[in-house]
Structures are given as structure tokens and as C-alpha cells.
Amino acid sequence: MMGKKKLKILNKSLSYVLSDISKTSEKINNAHAGFDKQLDANLKRQEQVRDILKNGAGYYKQ
């Protein structure tokens, strides 16, 4: 069996690892939200371009 001191060190090490995993997960989630926002903006712009092409030059004459 491990001594109490070794168990405390192991527990502290595991705590740091879990904290790092949590921080990394948060960063990934934030990045994912940013990608989703950019994707939505790109899709909106794509629809606008499609409308311009569909309506022709008359779109600019308005």
C-alpha cells in the first residue's frame, strides 16, 4: 500500500490534470462556438450572393 504522503501527491497531481482537461475542454467549446458563428455568417453571405445572381444586375439599380 502507498503511504498517505504518496496518496496526497497523487491526488494533487490528478487534480491538476483534471483542471487542465477542464480548461482545454472550455477552449475547444469556445472555438467551436466561434466556428459556428463564422459558418452562419458565411451561409448568410452565400444566400445574399445567390440572390444577387438570381436577380441579376437589377439588384444594384434599386
C-alpha positions as CSV (number, residue, x, y, z in Angstrom):
1,M,0.0,0.0,0.0
2,M,1.1,3.5,-0.6
3,G,1.7,5.9,2.2
4,K,-0.6,8.8,2.9
5,K,2.0,11.3,1.6
6,K,2.2,9.5,-1.8
7,L,-1.6,9.4,-2.0
8,K,-1.8,13.2,-1.3
9,I,0.8,13.8,-4.0
10,L,-1.1,11.6,-6.4
11,N,-4.4,13.2,-5.5
12,K,-2.9,16.7,-6.1
13,S,-1.4,15.6,-9.5
14,L,-4.8,14.2,-10.6
15,S,-6.4,17.4,-9.5
16,Y,-4.1,19.4,-11.8
17,V,-4.6,17.0,-14.7
18,L,-8.4,17.3,-14.3
19,S,-8.2,21.1,-14.1
20,D,-6.1,21.2,-17.3
21,I,-8.6,18.9,-19.1
22,S,-11.4,21.2,-18.0
23,K,-9.6,24.3,-19.3
24,T,-8.8,22.6,-22.6
25,S,-12.4,21.5,-23.0
26,E,-13.6,25.0,-22.4
27,K,-11.2,26.4,-25.0
28,I,-12.4,23.8,-27.5
29,N,-16.1,24.7,-26.8
30,N,-15.3,28.4,-27.3
31,A,-13.5,27.7,-30.6
32,H,-16.4,25.5,-31.8
33,A,-18.9,28.3,-31.0
34,G,-16.7,30.7,-33.0
35,F,-16.6,28.4,-35.9
36,D,-20.4,28.0,-35.8
37,K,-20.8,31.8,-35.8
38,Q,-18.5,32.1,-38.8
39,L,-20.3,29.3,-40.6
40,D,-23.6,31.1,-40.1
41,A,-22.2,34.3,-41.4
42,N,-20.7,32.5,-44.5
43,L,-24.1,30.8,-45.2
44,K,-25.9,34.1,-45.0
45,R,-23.4,35.8,-47.3
46,Q,-23.8,32.8,-49.7
47,E,-27.6,33.3,-49.8
48,Q,-27.1,37.0,-50.5
49,V,-24.7,36.3,-53.4
50,R,-27.2,33.7,-54.7
51,D,-30.0,36.3,-54.6
52,I,-27.8,38.8,-56.4
53,L,-27.0,36.3,-59.2
54,K,-30.6,35.2,-59.4
55,N,-32.0,38.8,-59.7
56,G,-29.2,39.9,-62.0
57,A,-27.9,43.5,-62.3
58,G,-31.3,44.9,-61.3
59,Y,-30.3,44.3,-57.7
60,Y,-27.8,47.1,-57.9
61,K,-30.2,49.5,-59.7
62,Q,-32.6,49.7,-56.8
